[in-house]
Amino acid sequence: MNHEISHEHLIGFVADLQKRGKKPATIESYSCDVKNFLNFLLEEGVDTFEKIDQITLANFQEQLSTKYRKHGNSVRRVVVGVRQFFKYLKDSGIKEAETPFEVMSIPCRIESIPKVLDEKEMKKLSLIASKEKPYIKASRDTAILWLLGYEGLKANEITALKWSDLLLEKDVGSLKISGSKSRVIMFSNETGRKLLEYKNAFNKEKKEAHFIHQMKSTEKRMFMGFKGRENLRPLSRLTRHGLKFLLYELGNKACINQLNSEILRHFAISNFVNQGVSIEKIMEHLGLRRKGNISKHINRLRIRKDVGN
């Protein structure tokens, strides 16, 4: 039995992703990629799923490689999304035969870190962050910089933090990290001091009359956001976009192009390695389960040492 290719299948695929609890960003990405794939098939005259063969898919990947020649990982992302679509078709009984993608390899992920920070640059970033105005923003930016650059947290972990996740005692402090890689980490004394400074500034700011009505909802979220450049307006929480902009601004002021959380995460890993922390302990701290997820950072460190020698 032949099954005609229709965009109606895309609607069912999206509903299936939602049912499986996939994140909105993932659903949007997969949906766009599958839509483009279906359009490609129809343009090629492939009107049933049974007509799809390895040559068709090879041509599709070639088209992707041309379109994303400067963004290699985008090809891999699209292929992964289309494979998920075929899995949905098979599980739903729409397509019984094995998809050709099952016997075609997924393009390798291109791992790269465009910039490697050194200690001097990190200190410069910290100094710039500490001089931001008002003081509540300076203490917030510094605390975030420390969590990214010395503790290796990821962007989504920063924005998800709540005050209830923080435990601060005299000589020790810890953070509960939620999400798929949930864990409890112990942080350095200096990170603890930066967090305490921000917490004190936050609590003081909440008492100011003109902040009360705007900051009530921030009692749960640890990091508040700001809107505007000159007259900053406090927001209930820091978003991923807000964090991205924060790092972009800091990087510009420090003459570090395209500063992002991945660059700071690499600095954190290199700092752990230089302190003699074992790979296993680093992985536990970062919430990594496979050594492959940390190999690009370790390899970059080895290359730098070889060049230095």
C-alpha positions as CSV (number, residue, x, y, z in Angstrom):
1,M,0.0,0.0,0.0
2,N,1.4,3.4,-1.0
3,H,1.0,6.3,1.3
4,E,0.9,9.7,-0.3
5,I,3.1,12.4,1.1
6,S,1.1,15.2,2.7
7,H,1.7,18.0,5.1
8,E,-1.1,16.5,7.2
9,H,1.6,14.1,8.5
10,L,3.6,17.0,9.8
11,I,0.6,18.1,12.0
12,G,0.5,14.6,13.5
13,F,4.3,14.6,14.0
14,V,4.1,17.9,15.9
15,A,1.3,16.6,18.1
16,D,3.4,13.5,18.8
17,L,6.4,15.6,19.8
18,Q,4.1,17.6,22.2
19,K,2.7,14.4,23.7
20,R,6.3,13.2,24.3
21,G,7.1,16.4,26.2
22,K,9.6,17.8,23.8
23,K,10.7,21.4,24.4
24,P,8.9,24.1,22.3
25,A,12.2,25.1,20.6
26,T,12.9,21.5,19.6
27,I,9.4,21.1,18.2
28,E,9.7,24.3,16.2
29,S,13.1,23.3,14.8
30,Y,11.9,19.8,13.9
31,S,8.7,21.1,12.4
32,C,10.5,23.6,10.1
33,D,13.1,21.0,9.0
34,V,10.5,18.4,8.2
35,K,8.4,20.9,6.3
36,N,11.4,21.8,4.2
37,F,12.0,18.1,3.6
38,L,8.5,17.4,2.5
39,N,8.7,20.3,0.1
40,F,11.9,18.9,-1.3
41,L,10.3,15.6,-1.9
42,L,7.3,17.0,-3.7
43,E,9.6,19.3,-5.8
44,E,11.5,16.1,-6.8
45,G,8.4,14.4,-7.9
46,V,8.4,12.0,-4.9
47,D,4.7,11.8,-4.0
48,T,4.6,8.7,-1.8
49,F,6.8,7.6,1.1
50,E,7.5,4.3,-0.7
51,K,9.4,6.1,-3.5
52,I,11.9,7.5,-1.1
53,D,15.3,5.8,-1.5
54,Q,18.9,6.4,-0.5
55,I,19.5,8.4,-3.7
56,T,16.7,10.8,-2.8
57,L,18.1,11.2,0.7
58,A,21.6,11.7,-0.5
59,N,20.4,14.4,-2.8
60,F,18.6,16.0,0.1
61,Q,21.8,16.0,2.2
62,E,23.8,17.4,-0.7
63,Q,21.3,20.3,-0.9
64,L,21.6,20.8,2.8
65,S,25.4,20.9,2.6
66,T,25.2,23.6,0.0
67,K,22.7,25.6,1.9
68,Y,24.5,25.3,5.3
69,R,28.1,25.2,4.0
70,K,29.2,27.6,6.7
71,H,27.1,25.9,9.4
72,G,28.0,22.2,9.3
73,N,26.1,21.2,12.4
74,S,22.9,22.5,10.8
75,V,23.0,19.6,8.4
76,R,23.3,17.2,11.2
77,R,20.4,18.8,13.1
78,V,18.1,18.6,10.0
79,V,19.0,14.9,9.4
80,V,18.2,14.1,13.1
81,G,14.9,15.9,12.8
82,V,13.9,14.0,9.6
83,R,14.9,10.7,11.2
84,Q,12.6,11.5,14.1
85,F,9.8,12.1,11.6
86,F,10.4,8.7,9.9
87,K,10.3,7.1,13.3
88,Y,7.0,8.7,14.0
89,L,5.7,7.4,10.6
90,K,6.8,3.9,11.4
91,D,5.4,3.9,15.0
92,S,2.1,5.3,13.7
93,G,1.8,2.6,11.1
94,I,1.9,5.2,8.3
95,K,5.1,3.7,6.8
96,E,5.8,0.1,7.4
97,A,9.1,-0.2,5.6
98,E,12.4,0.7,7.1
99,T,13.5,4.3,6.2
100,P,16.7,4.6,4.1
101,F,17.9,7.0,6.8
102,E,18.2,4.0,9.1
103,V,21.2,2.7,7.1
104,M,22.7,6.1,6.4
105,S,25.1,7.6,8.9
106,I,24.3,10.8,10.7
107,P,26.8,13.6,9.8
108,C,29.4,14.0,12.5
109,R,29.0,16.9,14.9
110,I,31.5,19.6,14.3
111,E,32.9,20.5,17.6
112,S,34.6,23.9,17.8
113,I,35.3,26.6,20.3
114,P,35.9,29.9,18.4
115,K,37.7,31.6,21.3
116,V,39.8,30.4,24.2
117,L,40.0,32.8,27.2
118,D,43.0,33.2,29.4
119,E,43.1,34.2,33.1
120,K,44.0,37.8,32.2
121,E,40.9,38.2,30.0
122,M,38.7,36.6,32.6
123,K,39.9,39.1,35.2
124,K,39.2,41.9,32.8
125,L,35.7,40.7,32.3
126,S,35.1,40.4,36.0
127,L,36.4,44.0,36.6
128,I,34.1,45.4,33.9
129,A,31.1,43.5,35.3
130,S,31.8,44.8,38.8
131,K,31.7,48.4,37.6
132,E,28.2,48.1,36.0
133,K,25.5,50.5,37.1
134,P,23.4,50.2,39.2
135,Y,25.1,48.1,41.8
136,I,22.4,45.4,41.7
137,K,23.3,44.8,38.1
138,A,27.0,44.8,38.8
139,S,26.6,42.1,41.5
140,R,24.3,40.1,39.4
141,D,26.6,40.2,36.3
142,T,29.6,39.2,38.4
143,A,27.8,36.3,40.0
144,I,26.7,35.0,36.7
145,L,30.2,35.4,35.2
146,W,31.6,33.3,38.1
147,L,29.0,30.6,37.7
148,L,29.7,30.4,34.0
149,G,33.5,30.9,34.0
150,Y,34.5,29.2,37.2
151,E,31.8,26.6,37.8
152,G,31.0,25.7,34.2
153,L,27.2,26.1,34.4
154,K,25.3,26.2,31.1
155,A,23.1,29.1,30.0
156,N,19.8,27.2,30.6
157,E,21.0,26.2,34.1
158,I,21.7,29.9,35.0
159,T,18.3,31.1,33.9
160,A,16.5,28.3,35.7
161,L,18.1,28.8,39.1
162,K,15.9,29.7,42.0
163,W,16.8,31.1,45.4
164,S,15.7,27.9,47.0
165,D,18.5,26.1,45.0
166,L,21.2,28.0,46.9
167,L,22.8,26.9,50.2
168,L,25.3,29.4,51.6
169,E,27.1,28.6,54.9
170,K,30.2,30.0,56.5
171,D,32.8,27.9,54.8
172,V,30.9,26.0,52.2
173,G,28.2,26.5,49.6
174,S,26.2,24.4,47.1
175,L,23.7,24.8,44.3
176,K,21.0,22.4,43.2
177,I,20.9,22.3,39.4
178,S,17.6,21.2,38.0
179,G,16.7,19.7,34.6
180,S,17.7,16.6,32.7
181,K,21.2,16.8,34.3
182,S,20.0,17.5,37.8
183,R,22.7,17.4,40.4
184,V,24.1,19.3,43.5
185,I,27.4,21.0,43.1
186,M,29.8,22.5,45.6
187,F,31.2,25.8,44.5
188,S,34.4,27.7,45.4
189,N,34.6,30.2,48.2
190,E,35.1,33.0,45.7
191,T,31.9,32.0,43.8
192,G,30.1,31.9,47.2
193,R,31.3,35.4,48.0
194,K,30.0,36.7,44.6
195,L,26.6,35.0,45.1
196,L,26.4,36.4,48.7
197,E,27.1,39.9,47.4
198,Y,24.4,39.6,44.8
199,K,21.9,38.1,47.3
200,N,22.5,41.0,49.7
201,A,22.1,43.5,46.9
202,F,19.0,41.8,45.7
203,N,17.4,41.8,49.2
204,K,18.3,45.4,49.7
205,E,16.9,46.4,46.4
206,K,13.6,44.7,47.1
207,K,13.1,47.0,50.1
208,E,13.3,50.1,47.9
209,A,9.8,51.5,47.3
210,H,10.1,51.9,43.5
211,F,11.2,48.3,43.1
212,I,8.6,46.5,45.2
213,H,5.8,46.3,42.7
214,Q,8.1,45.1,40.0
215,M,10.2,42.6,41.9
216,K,7.6,40.5,43.8
217,S,7.7,37.8,41.2
218,T,11.5,37.5,41.4
219,E,11.4,36.0,44.9
220,K,11.7,32.5,43.4
221,R,14.0,33.2,40.4
222,M,17.6,33.9,41.4
223,F,18.6,36.1,38.6
224,M,16.4,39.1,37.7
225,G,16.5,40.7,34.3
226,F,16.8,44.3,33.1
227,K,15.4,46.1,30.2
228,G,16.8,49.3,28.6
229,R,20.2,50.8,28.4
230,E,20.1,54.1,30.3
231,N,17.2,53.9,32.6
232,L,17.2,50.2,33.4
233,R,13.8,48.6,34.3
234,P,13.9,45.4,36.4
235,L,12.2,42.3,35.0
236,S,10.9,39.3,36.9
237,R,13.6,36.9,35.5
238,L,16.6,36.7,33.3
239,T,15.8,35.1,29.9
240,R,18.2,33.2,27.6
241,H,18.1,36.2,25.3
242,G,18.9,38.5,28.2
243,L,21.9,36.4,29.2
244,K,23.1,36.2,25.6
245,F,22.9,40.0,25.4
246,L,24.6,40.4,28.8
247,L,27.6,38.4,27.6
248,Y,27.7,40.1,24.3
249,E,27.9,43.5,26.0
250,L,30.6,42.4,28.4
251,G,32.6,40.9,25.6
252,N,32.4,44.1,23.6
253,K,33.6,46.2,26.5
254,A,36.5,43.8,27.1
255,C,37.3,43.6,23.3
256,I,36.4,39.9,23.2
257,N,34.3,39.1,20.2
258,Q,31.2,36.9,20.4
259,L,31.6,36.0,24.1
260,N,29.2,33.3,25.0
261,S,28.5,30.7,27.7
262,E,30.3,27.9,25.8
263,I,33.5,29.9,25.8
264,L,33.2,30.5,29.5
265,R,32.4,26.8,30.1
266,H,35.6,25.9,28.3
267,F,37.5,28.3,30.6
268,A,36.0,26.7,33.6
269,I,37.1,23.2,32.4
270,S,40.6,24.4,31.7
271,N,40.7,26.0,35.2
272,F,39.6,22.7,36.8
273,V,42.3,20.8,34.8
274,N,45.0,23.2,35.8
275,Q,44.0,22.7,39.4
276,G,44.5,19.0,39.0
277,V,40.8,18.0,39.3
278,S,40.2,14.6,37.8
279,I,38.2,14.2,34.6
280,E,35.6,12.1,36.5
281,K,35.2,14.9,39.1
282,I,34.9,17.5,36.4
283,M,32.2,15.5,34.6
284,E,30.3,15.0,37.8
285,H,30.4,18.8,38.5
286,L,29.2,19.6,34.9
287,G,26.6,16.9,34.8
288,L,28.2,15.0,31.9
289,R,27.7,11.3,31.5
290,R,30.0,10.6,28.5
291,K,33.6,11.5,28.1
292,G,32.9,12.4,24.5
293,N,31.1,15.5,25.8
294,I,34.3,16.8,27.4
295,S,36.8,15.6,24.9
296,K,36.7,18.7,22.7
297,H,37.7,20.8,25.7
298,I,40.5,18.5,26.8
299,N,41.8,18.2,23.2
300,R,41.9,22.0,22.9
301,L,43.9,22.3,26.1
302,R,46.4,19.7,24.8
303,I,46.8,21.6,21.5
304,R,47.5,24.8,23.4
305,K,50.1,23.2,25.5
306,D,51.8,21.6,22.5
307,V,51.9,25.0,20.7
308,G,53.2,26.6,23.8
309,N,56.1,24.1,24.0
